[in-house]
Each structure stands twice: as structure tokens, then as C-alpha cells.
Amino acid sequence: MSKEHIQDVILQSLQEYFDDLDGQKPTDVYNMIMRTVEKPVLMAVMAHAKNNQSHAAEMLGINRNTLRKKLLEHGLL
């Protein structure tokens, strides 16, 4: 799957979200998307890194302590 395909899926999902609002004003969309996407990203990267936090943090381009904090926030530890 290409980066462009992932972007297309996100755009389509957001359009469906806005359509489902049926005229209601959307709020806090950025945080909603980041929280929604972050957990499956962490799950996939951790699986790919065989649960090695140092490798996963490197793959994500974040500090290992930041990764650990995010894993705890999402109940993945």
C-alpha cells in the first residue's frame, strides 16, 4: 500500500464523517483524528518491531520514553 493510498483512505473517511454530521459543526477534528490513528499505528509498529520499544521508537522517529508514554495512554502496555 502506498502513502498516497493511505491518504486517499483518510480523505474518504473524513468526507464520510463530515457527511454523517448532517450539518452539525465539527469540533476538535485534529485531535480526534490523531487519537483515532495513533493506536493502530502503535500496534502495527510494535508488532513489526516484535515489541522491541527501542526499535519501534526508531521506526516512528520518536524518543523511546515518548513511545512508552503513548503505549500506556492507549492501554498497550
C-alpha positions in Angstrom: 0.0 0.0 0.0 1.4 3.4 -1.0 1.4 6.6 1.1 -1.0 8.0 -1.5 -3.4 5.2 -0.9 -3.4 5.7 2.8 -4.0 9.4 2.3 -7.0 8.6 0.0 -8.5 6.3 2.6 -8.2 9.1 5.2 -9.7 11.7 2.9 -12.6 9.4 2.1 -13.2 8.6 5.8 -13.1 12.2 6.7 -15.6 13.1 4.0 -17.9 10.3 5.3 -17.5 11.7 8.8 -18.5 15.2 7.7 -21.4 13.9 5.7 -22.6 11.9 8.7 -22.6 15.1 10.8 -25.6 16.2 8.7 -25.0 19.9 9.1 -23.6 19.9 12.6 -20.5 21.8 13.2 -17.4 19.6 13.6 -15.1 20.4 16.5 -11.7 19.1 17.6 -11.2 17.2 14.4 -7.4 17.2 14.5 -7.3 15.7 18.0 -10.0 13.2 17.1 -8.0 12.0 14.0 -4.7 11.8 15.8 -6.2 9.8 18.7 -8.0 7.5 16.3 -5.0 6.9 14.1 -2.3 6.7 16.8 -3.4 3.5 18.5 -3.4 1.3 15.3 -0.1 2.8 14.2 1.4 2.0 17.5 0.0 -1.5 17.4 1.3 -2.2 13.9 4.8 -0.7 14.5 5.1 -2.6 17.8 4.1 -5.9 16.1 6.6 -5.2 13.3 9.3 -4.4 15.8 8.4 -7.7 17.7 7.5 -5.5 20.8 11.0 -4.0 21.0 10.4 -0.5 22.1 13.7 0.8 21.1 13.3 -0.4 17.5 9.7 0.8 17.4 10.7 4.2 18.6 13.4 4.4 16.0 10.9 3.4 13.3 8.4 6.0 14.4 11.1 8.7 14.7 10.3 9.4 18.4 12.1 9.0 21.7 11.6 5.7 23.5 10.2 7.4 26.5 7.6 9.2 24.3 6.7 5.8 22.8 6.3 4.3 26.2 4.0 7.1 27.3 1.9 6.7 24.2 1.7 2.9 24.7 0.5 3.5 28.3 -2.1 6.1 27.2 -3.6 3.6 24.7 -3.5 0.7 27.1 -1.0 -1.1 25.1 1.4 -1.9 28.0 
